[in-house]
Amino acid sequence: MGLLQAFFYIIPGIFVVGGVYGVIRTVKRSRQISRTWRHGRTAEARCLRSYTTTSGGGGDTSVTTTLHHVYEFRTAEGRTVRFDEGNARPTVLEGDFVTVYYLPENPEKATAQPPAQGKLAVGTGCMVAFLVVFIGFAVAFMIGAHFAFSDGGTDMGPGPAEWTP
């Protein structure tokens, strides 16, 4: 196997691993938020800071801006917790008070997003579907490269040098 052939297996393989990691991370975070909404406690938190991050924008790609908020709240046990949440609600401003949901055993993973199980399920389902299609294309590309680089066990007949007039 040459370097070019390895390239057609390694790069899609990296895409597959990244896609699987994305699926696992998406489902894990979704389950954690759902569990927090169903079984967690609530507290009043103050928005200490809001800021944005940007990604993309290289060449002809679009720029994605994500709004973040930094919240601080006190647990029922009296512990002060500060956390940063991306994809925050744009109506929350610095100094505003909001209700946060947290699990007593892991208050650092709190969320200020109001409970919306249906919206969470749809968002998670769409992201997982996208990643599965992404993984499928990478696997199909590897399979196509495999057949392109192998003779496939078929004999296509004599080549041009073997023809006799």
Secondary structure by P-SEA (a helix, b strand, c coil): ccaaaaaacaaaaaaaaaaaaaaaaaaaaaaaaaaaaacbbbbbbbbcccccccccccccbbbbbbbbbbbbbbcccbbbbbbccccccccccccbbbbbbbbcccccccccccccaaaaaaaaaaaaaaaaaaaaaaaaaaaaaaaaacccccccccccccccc
